[in-house]
Amino acid sequence: PPPASLQEPLLGEEARGLGSRVEHLVWRAKNFQWRDLALCAMVTVVTTLWAAQLPLLNGKPQPALLSALFDKNLIINQQDLVVWPFGLIGTFALCALMKWFTTMMALSLSMPTGVVAPTMIIGGLIGRTFACLLPTFVVDFVLAPPDGSPITDDIRGAYMARFAIIGAA
């Protein structure tokens, strides 16, 4: 903490002149915590490098990622999103784990960070993963219309998007 002579005045106290404000700024510059800045830079670099390896997360801001998770055509256009050795389910699980670890690292920093959007994204990824793990015959049974018409990819996509919405909630 700064010396008593450099602390801000309390409510009702008389404010000090310009000299003490300059002294306060000089004191803050001398006692700047480079460690906090280095930790923030490290978390940013790690998050960027990890996200670059996963096509679903690469370069997308959080609102666009939530929108993509809630899209019913995400499974239809999966060729661009899948990491080869892991498949669709593994890619969703890897993205959820990566977001969980990077959110945990960001929240452990000594500066305030947001937790709402990352938590919604993690929930949406877990919901999508769960929807992909359901056996096809269960999905067909749940989605079977009473008139016997065929189940389209749009209907399946909307069903899986609902799991992402529920997971994000």
PyMOL commands that place a pseudoatom at each C-alpha (Angstrom):
pseudoatom trace, name=CA, resn=PRO, resi=1, chain=A, elem=C, hetatm=0, pos=[0.000, 0.000, 0.000]
pseudoatom trace, name=CA, resn=PRO, resi=2, chain=A, elem=C, hetatm=0, pos=[1.153, 3.556, -0.610]
pseudoatom trace, name=CA, resn=PRO, resi=3, chain=A, elem=C, hetatm=0, pos=[2.426, 5.642, 2.277]
pseudoatom trace, name=CA, resn=ALA, resi=4, chain=A, elem=C, hetatm=0, pos=[-0.238, 7.545, 4.209]
pseudoatom trace, name=CA, resn=SER, resi=5, chain=A, elem=C, hetatm=0, pos=[0.837, 10.814, 2.608]
pseudoatom trace, name=CA, resn=LEU, resi=6, chain=A, elem=C, hetatm=0, pos=[0.059, 9.427, -0.871]
pseudoatom trace, name=CA, resn=GLN, resi=7, chain=A, elem=C, hetatm=0, pos=[-3.268, 7.708, -0.158]
pseudoatom trace, name=CA, resn=GLU, resi=8, chain=A, elem=C, hetatm=0, pos=[-6.476, 9.075, -1.620]
pseudoatom trace, name=CA, resn=PRO, resi=9, chain=A, elem=C, hetatm=0, pos=[-8.488, 11.277, 0.759]
pseudoatom trace, name=CA, resn=LEU, resi=10, chain=A, elem=C, hetatm=0, pos=[-11.461, 9.703, 2.481]
pseudoatom trace, name=CA, resn=LEU, resi=11, chain=A, elem=C, hetatm=0, pos=[-14.995, 10.892, 1.857]
pseudoatom trace, name=CA, resn=GLY, resi=12, chain=A, elem=C, hetatm=0, pos=[-15.448, 14.282, 3.486]
pseudoatom trace, name=CA, resn=GLU, resi=13, chain=A, elem=C, hetatm=0, pos=[-11.724, 15.022, 3.711]
pseudoatom trace, name=CA, resn=GLU, resi=14, chain=A, elem=C, hetatm=0, pos=[-10.178, 17.842, 1.797]
pseudoatom trace, name=CA, resn=ALA, resi=15, chain=A, elem=C, hetatm=0, pos=[-8.482, 16.834, -1.464]
pseudoatom trace, name=CA, resn=ARG, resi=16, chain=A, elem=C, hetatm=0, pos=[-4.765, 17.447, -1.778]
pseudoatom trace, name=CA, resn=GLY, resi=17, chain=A, elem=C, hetatm=0, pos=[-3.170, 19.602, -4.424]
pseudoatom trace, name=CA, resn=LEU, resi=18, chain=A, elem=C, hetatm=0, pos=[-1.590, 18.634, -7.732]
pseudoatom trace, name=CA, resn=GLY, resi=19, chain=A, elem=C, hetatm=0, pos=[1.806, 17.891, -6.148]
pseudoatom trace, name=CA, resn=SER, resi=20, chain=A, elem=C, hetatm=0, pos=[0.522, 14.960, -4.132]
pseudoatom trace, name=CA, resn=ARG, resi=21, chain=A, elem=C, hetatm=0, pos=[-1.250, 13.516, -7.178]
pseudoatom trace, name=CA, resn=VAL, resi=22, chain=A, elem=C, hetatm=0, pos=[1.972, 13.578, -9.161]
pseudoatom trace, name=CA, resn=GLU, resi=23, chain=A, elem=C, hetatm=0, pos=[3.774, 11.977, -6.217]
pseudoatom trace, name=CA, resn=HIS, resi=24, chain=A, elem=C, hetatm=0, pos=[1.084, 9.295, -6.116]
pseudoatom trace, name=CA, resn=LEU, resi=25, chain=A, elem=C, hetatm=0, pos=[1.502, 8.550, -9.849]
pseudoatom trace, name=CA, resn=VAL, resi=26, chain=A, elem=C, hetatm=0, pos=[5.280, 8.346, -9.435]
pseudoatom trace, name=CA, resn=TRP, resi=27, chain=A, elem=C, hetatm=0, pos=[4.855, 5.974, -6.472]
pseudoatom trace, name=CA, resn=ARG, resi=28, chain=A, elem=C, hetatm=0, pos=[2.487, 3.754, -8.504]
pseudoatom trace, name=CA, resn=ALA, resi=29, chain=A, elem=C, hetatm=0, pos=[4.909, 3.675, -11.447]
pseudoatom trace, name=CA, resn=LYS, resi=30, chain=A, elem=C, hetatm=0, pos=[7.787, 2.645, -9.174]
pseudoatom trace, name=CA, resn=ASN, resi=31, chain=A, elem=C, hetatm=0, pos=[5.727, -0.107, -7.533]
pseudoatom trace, name=CA, resn=PHE, resi=32, chain=A, elem=C, hetatm=0, pos=[4.141, -1.493, -10.689]
pseudoatom trace, name=CA, resn=GLN, resi=33, chain=A, elem=C, hetatm=0, pos=[3.658, -5.280, -10.528]
pseudoatom trace, name=CA, resn=TRP, resi=34, chain=A, elem=C, hetatm=0, pos=[5.336, -6.629, -13.677]
pseudoatom trace, name=CA, resn=ARG, resi=35, chain=A, elem=C, hetatm=0, pos=[4.458, -10.111, -12.527]
pseudoatom trace, name=CA, resn=ASP, resi=36, chain=A, elem=C, hetatm=0, pos=[0.742, -9.433, -13.127]
pseudoatom trace, name=CA, resn=LEU, resi=37, chain=A, elem=C, hetatm=0, pos=[1.402, -8.182, -16.634]
pseudoatom trace, name=CA, resn=ALA, resi=38, chain=A, elem=C, hetatm=0, pos=[3.639, -11.183, -17.398]
pseudoatom trace, name=CA, resn=LEU, resi=39, chain=A, elem=C, hetatm=0, pos=[0.991, -13.633, -16.129]
pseudoatom trace, name=CA, resn=CYS, resi=40, chain=A, elem=C, hetatm=0, pos=[-1.692, -11.965, -18.226]
pseudoatom trace, name=CA, resn=ALA, resi=41, chain=A, elem=C, hetatm=0, pos=[0.538, -12.125, -21.308]
pseudoatom trace, name=CA, resn=MET, resi=42, chain=A, elem=C, hetatm=0, pos=[1.329, -15.794, -20.623]
pseudoatom trace, name=CA, resn=VAL, resi=43, chain=A, elem=C, hetatm=0, pos=[-2.359, -16.737, -20.324]
pseudoatom trace, name=CA, resn=THR, resi=44, chain=A, elem=C, hetatm=0, pos=[-3.099, -14.827, -23.538]
pseudoatom trace, name=CA, resn=VAL, resi=45, chain=A, elem=C, hetatm=0, pos=[-0.332, -16.619, -25.447]
pseudoatom trace, name=CA, resn=VAL, resi=46, chain=A, elem=C, hetatm=0, pos=[-1.330, -20.071, -24.135]
pseudoatom trace, name=CA, resn=THR, resi=47, chain=A, elem=C, hetatm=0, pos=[-5.011, -19.472, -24.945]
pseudoatom trace, name=CA, resn=THR, resi=48, chain=A, elem=C, hetatm=0, pos=[-4.215, -18.226, -28.446]
pseudoatom trace, name=CA, resn=LEU, resi=49, chain=A, elem=C, hetatm=0, pos=[-1.886, -21.131, -29.242]
pseudoatom trace, name=CA, resn=TRP, resi=50, chain=A, elem=C, hetatm=0, pos=[-4.329, -23.750, -27.947]
pseudoatom trace, name=CA, resn=ALA, resi=51, chain=A, elem=C, hetatm=0, pos=[-7.314, -22.211, -29.745]
pseudoatom trace, name=CA, resn=ALA, resi=52, chain=A, elem=C, hetatm=0, pos=[-5.351, -22.069, -33.006]
pseudoatom trace, name=CA, resn=GLN, resi=53, chain=A, elem=C, hetatm=0, pos=[-5.092, -25.879, -32.953]
pseudoatom trace, name=CA, resn=LEU, resi=54, chain=A, elem=C, hetatm=0, pos=[-8.871, -26.362, -32.731]
pseudoatom trace, name=CA, resn=PRO, resi=55, chain=A, elem=C, hetatm=0, pos=[-10.792, -25.178, -35.821]
pseudoatom trace, name=CA, resn=LEU, resi=56, chain=A, elem=C, hetatm=0, pos=[-14.034, -24.680, -33.885]
pseudoatom trace, name=CA, resn=LEU, resi=57, chain=A, elem=C, hetatm=0, pos=[-12.399, -22.133, -31.555]
pseudoatom trace, name=CA, resn=ASN, resi=58, chain=A, elem=C, hetatm=0, pos=[-9.776, -20.618, -33.854]
pseudoatom trace, name=CA, resn=GLY, resi=59, chain=A, elem=C, hetatm=0, pos=[-10.171, -16.858, -34.050]
pseudoatom trace, name=CA, resn=LYS, resi=60, chain=A, elem=C, hetatm=0, pos=[-13.835, -16.739, -33.102]
pseudoatom trace, name=CA, resn=PRO, resi=61, chain=A, elem=C, hetatm=0, pos=[-15.053, -14.209, -30.553]
pseudoatom trace, name=CA, resn=GLN, resi=62, chain=A, elem=C, hetatm=0, pos=[-17.241, -15.658, -27.832]
pseudoatom trace, name=CA, resn=PRO, resi=63, chain=A, elem=C, hetatm=0, pos=[-20.617, -14.461, -29.225]
pseudoatom trace, name=CA, resn=ALA, resi=64, chain=A, elem=C, hetatm=0, pos=[-19.801, -15.997, -32.625]
pseudoatom trace, name=CA, resn=LEU, resi=65, chain=A, elem=C, hetatm=0, pos=[-18.755, -19.249, -30.950]
pseudoatom trace, name=CA, resn=LEU, resi=66, chain=A, elem=C, hetatm=0, pos=[-22.020, -19.414, -28.982]
pseudoatom trace, name=CA, resn=SER, resi=67, chain=A, elem=C, hetatm=0, pos=[-23.922, -18.723, -32.181]
pseudoatom trace, name=CA, resn=ALA, resi=68, chain=A, elem=C, hetatm=0, pos=[-22.045, -21.542, -33.940]
pseudoatom trace, name=CA, resn=LEU, resi=69, chain=A, elem=C, hetatm=0, pos=[-22.797, -23.956, -31.082]
pseudoatom trace, name=CA, resn=PHE, resi=70, chain=A, elem=C, hetatm=0, pos=[-26.514, -23.112, -31.282]
pseudoatom trace, name=CA, resn=ASP, resi=71, chain=A, elem=C, hetatm=0, pos=[-26.587, -23.535, -35.079]
pseudoatom trace, name=CA, resn=LYS, resi=72, chain=A, elem=C, hetatm=0, pos=[-28.595, -26.512, -36.334]
pseudoatom trace, name=CA, resn=ASN, resi=73, chain=A, elem=C, hetatm=0, pos=[-26.272, -26.873, -39.346]
pseudoatom trace, name=CA, resn=LEU, resi=74, chain=A, elem=C, hetatm=0, pos=[-23.117, -27.364, -37.256]
pseudoatom trace, name=CA, resn=ILE, resi=75, chain=A, elem=C, hetatm=0, pos=[-23.174, -31.160, -37.573]
pseudoatom trace, name=CA, resn=ILE, resi=76, chain=A, elem=C, hetatm=0, pos=[-23.947, -31.011, -41.307]
pseudoatom trace, name=CA, resn=ASN, resi=77, chain=A, elem=C, hetatm=0, pos=[-20.882, -28.799, -41.942]
pseudoatom trace, name=CA, resn=GLN, resi=78, chain=A, elem=C, hetatm=0, pos=[-18.601, -30.734, -39.610]
pseudoatom trace, name=CA, resn=GLN, resi=79, chain=A, elem=C, hetatm=0, pos=[-15.773, -31.449, -42.074]
pseudoatom trace, name=CA, resn=ASP, resi=80, chain=A, elem=C, hetatm=0, pos=[-14.184, -28.055, -41.391]
pseudoatom trace, name=CA, resn=LEU, resi=81, chain=A, elem=C, hetatm=0, pos=[-14.419, -28.403, -37.599]
pseudoatom trace, name=CA, resn=VAL, resi=82, chain=A, elem=C, hetatm=0, pos=[-13.198, -31.906, -36.826]
pseudoatom trace, name=CA, resn=VAL, resi=83, chain=A, elem=C, hetatm=0, pos=[-9.655, -32.557, -35.614]
pseudoatom trace, name=CA, resn=TRP, resi=84, chain=A, elem=C, hetatm=0, pos=[-8.679, -35.709, -37.504]
pseudoatom trace, name=CA, resn=PRO, resi=85, chain=A, elem=C, hetatm=0, pos=[-7.658, -38.317, -34.920]
pseudoatom trace, name=CA, resn=PHE, resi=86, chain=A, elem=C, hetatm=0, pos=[-10.403, -37.391, -32.452]
pseudoatom trace, name=CA, resn=GLY, resi=87, chain=A, elem=C, hetatm=0, pos=[-13.549, -37.229, -34.582]
pseudoatom trace, name=CA, resn=LEU, resi=88, chain=A, elem=C, hetatm=0, pos=[-16.529, -34.991, -33.876]
pseudoatom trace, name=CA, resn=ILE, resi=89, chain=A, elem=C, hetatm=0, pos=[-17.148, -36.077, -30.280]
pseudoatom trace, name=CA, resn=GLY, resi=90, chain=A, elem=C, hetatm=0, pos=[-13.471, -35.853, -29.393]
pseudoatom trace, name=CA, resn=THR, resi=91, chain=A, elem=C, hetatm=0, pos=[-13.209, -32.405, -30.974]
pseudoatom trace, name=CA, resn=PHE, resi=92, chain=A, elem=C, hetatm=0, pos=[-16.136, -31.123, -28.904]
pseudoatom trace, name=CA, resn=ALA, resi=93, chain=A, elem=C, hetatm=0, pos=[-14.634, -32.675, -25.764]
pseudoatom trace, name=CA, resn=LEU, resi=94, chain=A, elem=C, hetatm=0, pos=[-11.184, -31.183, -26.521]
pseudoatom trace, name=CA, resn=CYS, resi=95, chain=A, elem=C, hetatm=0, pos=[-12.716, -27.752, -27.068]
pseudoatom trace, name=CA, resn=ALA, resi=96, chain=A, elem=C, hetatm=0, pos=[-14.623, -28.001, -23.762]
pseudoatom trace, name=CA, resn=LEU, resi=97, chain=A, elem=C, hetatm=0, pos=[-11.472, -29.053, -21.888]
pseudoatom trace, name=CA, resn=MET, resi=98, chain=A, elem=C, hetatm=0, pos=[-9.418, -26.309, -23.492]
pseudoatom trace, name=CA, resn=LYS, resi=99, chain=A, elem=C, hetatm=0, pos=[-12.013, -23.643, -22.654]
pseudoatom trace, name=CA, resn=TRP, resi=100, chain=A, elem=C, hetatm=0, pos=[-12.258, -24.987, -19.094]
pseudoatom trace, name=CA, resn=PHE, resi=101, chain=A, elem=C, hetatm=0, pos=[-8.498, -24.844, -18.536]
pseudoatom trace, name=CA, resn=THR, resi=102, chain=A, elem=C, hetatm=0, pos=[-8.062, -21.415, -20.110]
pseudoatom trace, name=CA, resn=THR, resi=103, chain=A, elem=C, hetatm=0, pos=[-11.030, -20.020, -18.168]
pseudoatom trace, name=CA, resn=MET, resi=104, chain=A, elem=C, hetatm=0, pos=[-9.555, -21.419, -14.979]
pseudoatom trace, name=CA, resn=MET, resi=105, chain=A, elem=C, hetatm=0, pos=[-6.189, -19.804, -15.795]
pseudoatom trace, name=CA, resn=ALA, resi=106, chain=A, elem=C, hetatm=0, pos=[-7.822, -16.449, -16.600]
pseudoatom trace, name=CA, resn=LEU, resi=107, chain=A, elem=C, hetatm=0, pos=[-9.845, -16.476, -13.388]
pseudoatom trace, name=CA, resn=SER, resi=108, chain=A, elem=C, hetatm=0, pos=[-6.739, -17.171, -11.314]
pseudoatom trace, name=CA, resn=LEU, resi=109, chain=A, elem=C, hetatm=0, pos=[-5.129, -13.923, -12.482]
pseudoatom trace, name=CA, resn=SER, resi=110, chain=A, elem=C, hetatm=0, pos=[-5.029, -11.027, -10.043]
pseudoatom trace, name=CA, resn=MET, resi=111, chain=A, elem=C, hetatm=0, pos=[-7.248, -8.853, -12.237]
pseudoatom trace, name=CA, resn=PRO, resi=112, chain=A, elem=C, hetatm=0, pos=[-11.004, -9.043, -12.693]
pseudoatom trace, name=CA, resn=THR, resi=113, chain=A, elem=C, hetatm=0, pos=[-12.177, -11.173, -15.595]
pseudoatom trace, name=CA, resn=GLY, resi=114, chain=A, elem=C, hetatm=0, pos=[-15.537, -12.262, -16.925]
pseudoatom trace, name=CA, resn=VAL, resi=115, chain=A, elem=C, hetatm=0, pos=[-16.834, -15.742, -16.312]
pseudoatom trace, name=CA, resn=VAL, resi=116, chain=A, elem=C, hetatm=0, pos=[-20.343, -15.693, -17.814]
pseudoatom trace, name=CA, resn=ALA, resi=117, chain=A, elem=C, hetatm=0, pos=[-19.570, -16.151, -21.528]
pseudoatom trace, name=CA, resn=PRO, resi=118, chain=A, elem=C, hetatm=0, pos=[-16.810, -18.769, -21.040]
pseudoatom trace, name=CA, resn=THR, resi=119, chain=A, elem=C, hetatm=0, pos=[-19.112, -20.747, -18.750]
pseudoatom trace, name=CA, resn=MET, resi=120, chain=A, elem=C, hetatm=0, pos=[-21.887, -20.647, -21.339]
pseudoatom trace, name=CA, resn=ILE, resi=121, chain=A, elem=C, hetatm=0, pos=[-19.477, -21.835, -24.040]
pseudoatom trace, name=CA, resn=ILE, resi=122, chain=A, elem=C, hetatm=0, pos=[-18.222, -24.697, -21.857]
pseudoatom trace, name=CA, resn=GLY, resi=123, chain=A, elem=C, hetatm=0, pos=[-21.823, -25.723, -21.140]
pseudoatom trace, name=CA, resn=GLY, resi=124, chain=A, elem=C, hetatm=0, pos=[-22.729, -25.527, -24.828]
pseudoatom trace, name=CA, resn=LEU, resi=125, chain=A, elem=C, hetatm=0, pos=[-19.757, -27.699, -25.775]
pseudoatom trace, name=CA, resn=ILE, resi=126, chain=A, elem=C, hetatm=0, pos=[-20.648, -30.254, -23.100]
pseudoatom trace, name=CA, resn=GLY, resi=127, chain=A, elem=C, hetatm=0, pos=[-24.273, -30.242, -24.328]
pseudoatom trace, name=CA, resn=ARG, resi=128, chain=A, elem=C, hetatm=0, pos=[-23.177, -30.837, -27.912]
pseudoatom trace, name=CA, resn=THR, resi=129, chain=A, elem=C, hetatm=0, pos=[-20.841, -33.617, -26.799]
pseudoatom trace, name=CA, resn=PHE, resi=130, chain=A, elem=C, hetatm=0, pos=[-23.661, -35.281, -24.866]
pseudoatom trace, name=CA, resn=ALA, resi=131, chain=A, elem=C, hetatm=0, pos=[-25.996, -35.005, -27.877]
pseudoatom trace, name=CA, resn=CYS, resi=132, chain=A, elem=C, hetatm=0, pos=[-23.380, -36.659, -30.102]
pseudoatom trace, name=CA, resn=LEU, resi=133, chain=A, elem=C, hetatm=0, pos=[-23.004, -39.519, -27.603]
pseudoatom trace, name=CA, resn=LEU, resi=134, chain=A, elem=C, hetatm=0, pos=[-26.685, -40.452, -27.799]
pseudoatom trace, name=CA, resn=PRO, resi=135, chain=A, elem=C, hetatm=0, pos=[-27.273, -43.610, -29.848]
pseudoatom trace, name=CA, resn=THR, resi=136, chain=A, elem=C, hetatm=0, pos=[-28.902, -43.024, -33.230]
pseudoatom trace, name=CA, resn=PHE, resi=137, chain=A, elem=C, hetatm=0, pos=[-31.888, -45.272, -32.472]
pseudoatom trace, name=CA, resn=VAL, resi=138, chain=A, elem=C, hetatm=0, pos=[-32.690, -43.177, -29.357]
pseudoatom trace, name=CA, resn=VAL, resi=139, chain=A, elem=C, hetatm=0, pos=[-32.570, -39.944, -31.344]
pseudoatom trace, name=CA, resn=ASP, resi=140, chain=A, elem=C, hetatm=0, pos=[-34.717, -41.489, -34.087]
pseudoatom trace, name=CA, resn=PHE, resi=141, chain=A, elem=C, hetatm=0, pos=[-37.262, -42.699, -31.517]
pseudoatom trace, name=CA, resn=VAL, resi=142, chain=A, elem=C, hetatm=0, pos=[-37.489, -39.279, -29.857]
pseudoatom trace, name=CA, resn=LEU, resi=143, chain=A, elem=C, hetatm=0, pos=[-37.702, -37.375, -33.139]
pseudoatom trace, name=CA, resn=ALA, resi=144, chain=A, elem=C, hetatm=0, pos=[-40.034, -39.786, -34.974]
pseudoatom trace, name=CA, resn=PRO, resi=145, chain=A, elem=C, hetatm=0, pos=[-43.058, -37.796, -36.190]
pseudoatom trace, name=CA, resn=PRO, resi=146, chain=A, elem=C, hetatm=0, pos=[-46.468, -39.402, -35.684]
pseudoatom trace, name=CA, resn=ASP, resi=147, chain=A, elem=C, hetatm=0, pos=[-47.221, -39.395, -39.419]
pseudoatom trace, name=CA, resn=GLY, resi=148, chain=A, elem=C, hetatm=0, pos=[-44.123, -41.515, -40.211]
pseudoatom trace, name=CA, resn=SER, resi=149, chain=A, elem=C, hetatm=0, pos=[-42.358, -38.923, -42.366]
pseudoatom trace, name=CA, resn=PRO, resi=150, chain=A, elem=C, hetatm=0, pos=[-38.553, -39.204, -42.544]
pseudoatom trace, name=CA, resn=ILE, resi=151, chain=A, elem=C, hetatm=0, pos=[-36.256, -37.412, -40.112]
pseudoatom trace, name=CA, resn=THR, resi=152, chain=A, elem=C, hetatm=0, pos=[-34.181, -34.802, -41.944]
pseudoatom trace, name=CA, resn=ASP, resi=153, chain=A, elem=C, hetatm=0, pos=[-30.721, -33.455, -41.104]
pseudoatom trace, name=CA, resn=ASP, resi=154, chain=A, elem=C, hetatm=0, pos=[-32.326, -30.138, -40.143]
pseudoatom trace, name=CA, resn=ILE, resi=155, chain=A, elem=C, hetatm=0, pos=[-34.470, -31.875, -37.526]
pseudoatom trace, name=CA, resn=ARG, resi=156, chain=A, elem=C, hetatm=0, pos=[-31.448, -33.749, -36.139]
pseudoatom trace, name=CA, resn=GLY, resi=157, chain=A, elem=C, hetatm=0, pos=[-29.371, -30.536, -36.113]
pseudoatom trace, name=CA, resn=ALA, resi=158, chain=A, elem=C, hetatm=0, pos=[-32.086, -28.601, -34.291]
pseudoatom trace, name=CA, resn=TYR, resi=159, chain=A, elem=C, hetatm=0, pos=[-32.338, -31.412, -31.736]
pseudoatom trace, name=CA, resn=MET, resi=160, chain=A, elem=C, hetatm=0, pos=[-28.573, -31.316, -31.085]
pseudoatom trace, name=CA, resn=ALA, resi=161, chain=A, elem=C, hetatm=0, pos=[-28.581, -27.513, -30.944]
pseudoatom trace, name=CA, resn=ARG, resi=162, chain=A, elem=C, hetatm=0, pos=[-31.165, -27.725, -28.145]
pseudoatom trace, name=CA, resn=PHE, resi=163, chain=A, elem=C, hetatm=0, pos=[-28.678, -29.742, -26.076]
pseudoatom trace, name=CA, resn=ALA, resi=164, chain=A, elem=C, hetatm=0, pos=[-26.113, -26.972, -26.563]
pseudoatom trace, name=CA, resn=ILE, resi=165, chain=A, elem=C, hetatm=0, pos=[-28.667, -24.344, -25.489]
pseudoatom trace, name=CA, resn=ILE, resi=166, chain=A, elem=C, hetatm=0, pos=[-29.611, -26.354, -22.394]
pseudoatom trace, name=CA, resn=GLY, resi=167, chain=A, elem=C, hetatm=0, pos=[-25.943, -26.919, -21.580]
pseudoatom trace, name=CA, resn=ALA, resi=168, chain=A, elem=C, hetatm=0, pos=[-25.213, -23.201, -21.912]
pseudoatom trace, name=CA, resn=ALA, resi=169, chain=A, elem=C, hetatm=0, pos=[-28.094, -22.324, -19.631]
for i in range(1, 169): cmd.bond("trace and resi %d" % i, "trace and resi %d" % (i + 1))
show_as sticks, trace
zoom trace
